[in-house]
């Protein structure tokens, strides 16, 4: 469906919002399906990537929460699931039980390296209908939506 097909049924702002929501849901489904082969959710993948960037330095729950795409993610639960899979370590401070140091393990780094091999192709397949210029414009427009 494009706007011209429904011009007499929807107004432009309504159509735009519906289109963005539909596209977001489509992207979420595609990305989730892509990560299923690694037994990871999108949020778990984001935590692992955030920890990899730190190159062995620890993160705390608040830092990870702030880097999540979905601010509604239960970071404590995500971290625990990743810990049980052996992909991260979670060490609680003996002095302050609320302070937690989270690090990616070698197994977590190895899994991300495995994902990296096919992830670039996945990303290219998502944007293959766009030129580089269109991708830059799209990103500019999407960021403009989120300006407060």
C-alpha positions in Angstrom: 0.0 0.0 0.0 1.3 3.4 -0.8 -0.1 6.8 0.1 -1.5 7.5 -3.4 -3.6 4.3 -3.2 -5.3 5.5 0.0 -5.3 9.3 -0.5 -9.0 9.6 0.0 -9.0 7.4 3.2 -6.0 8.6 5.2 -4.5 12.0 5.9 -0.7 12.4 5.4 0.3 12.5 9.1 -1.9 9.5 9.9 -0.5 7.5 7.0 3.1 8.5 7.9 2.7 7.3 11.5 1.1 4.1 10.4 3.8 3.5 7.8 6.6 4.1 10.3 5.0 1.7 12.9 4.4 -0.9 10.2 8.1 -0.6 9.0 9.3 -0.8 12.6 7.4 -4.0 13.2 8.6 -5.5 9.9 12.2 -4.6 10.8 11.8 -6.1 14.3 10.5 -9.3 12.9 13.3 -9.6 10.2 16.0 -8.9 12.8 14.5 -11.3 15.4 14.3 -14.0 12.7 18.0 -13.3 11.8 19.1 -13.7 15.4 17.1 -16.9 16.2 19.8 -19.0 14.7 22.1 -17.8 17.5 19.4 -18.2 20.2 19.6 -14.4 20.9 17.0 -11.7 21.1 17.6 -8.3 19.6 18.0 -6.9 23.2 20.6 -9.6 24.1 22.5 -8.9 20.9 22.5 -5.2 21.8 23.9 -5.9 25.3 26.7 -8.1 23.8 27.6 -5.5 21.2 27.7 -2.7 23.9 30.0 -4.8 26.0 32.3 -5.7 23.1 32.9 -2.0 22.5 34.2 -1.6 26.0 37.1 -4.0 25.2 37.0 -5.9 28.5 36.1 -2.9 30.7 33.0 -3.5 32.9 29.6 -1.9 32.4 26.9 -1.5 34.9 23.2 -2.0 34.4 22.4 1.7 34.0 25.0 2.1 31.3 23.6 -0.9 29.3 20.1 0.3 29.8 21.0 3.7 28.4 22.4 2.1 25.2 19.4 0.0 24.5 17.2 0.8 21.5 14.1 -0.2 23.5 14.2 1.7 26.8 11.5 -0.7 28.1 14.0 -3.6 28.1 14.4 -5.4 31.4 18.2 -5.2 31.5 18.6 -7.2 34.7 16.7 -10.1 33.1 18.7 -9.8 29.8 22.0 -9.8 31.7 20.9 -12.9 33.7 20.0 -14.8 30.5 23.3 -14.0 28.9 25.1 -15.0 32.1 23.4 -18.4 32.1 24.5 -18.9 28.5 28.1 -18.1 29.5 28.3 -15.1 27.3 28.9 -12.5 30.0 30.0 -12.4 33.6 28.1 -10.4 36.3 30.0 -9.6 39.5 28.2 -8.0 42.4 30.2 -5.7 44.6 30.6 -6.9 48.2 30.6 -3.3 49.5 27.6 -2.1 47.6 25.1 -4.9 46.5 23.5 -2.5 44.0 26.8 -2.1 42.1 27.3 -4.8 39.4 30.2 -5.2 37.0 29.2 -6.8 33.7 31.8 -8.0 31.2 31.6 -10.0 28.0 33.3 -13.4 28.0 35.4 -15.1 25.4 32.4 -17.2 24.4 30.4 -13.9 24.0 33.1 -12.4 21.8 33.3 -15.6 19.8 29.6 -15.6 19.2 29.6 -12.0 18.0 32.5 -12.8 15.7 30.4 -15.7 14.2 27.4 -13.3 13.8 29.6 -10.6 12.3 30.3 -13.0 9.3 26.7 -13.1 8.2 25.4 -9.9 9.8 26.9 -7.6 7.2 25.1 -9.5 4.5 21.8 -9.3 6.5 22.2 -5.5 6.8 22.9 -5.1 3.1 19.8 -7.2 2.2 17.6 -4.9 4.3 18.8 -1.7 2.5 19.5 -3.2 -0.9 16.7 -1.2 -2.6 18.3 2.1 -1.5 21.2 4.1 -2.8 23.8 5.4 -0.3 22.3 8.9 -0.8 18.8 7.6 0.0 20.1 5.8 3.1 21.7 9.0 4.4 18.5 10.9 3.7 16.4 8.3 5.4 18.6 8.3 8.5 18.5 12.1 8.6 14.7 12.1 8.4 14.4 9.3 11.1 16.6 11.2 13.4 14.6 14.4 12.8 11.5 12.5 14.1 13.2 11.9 17.4 14.3 15.5 18.0 12.6 16.8 21.1 
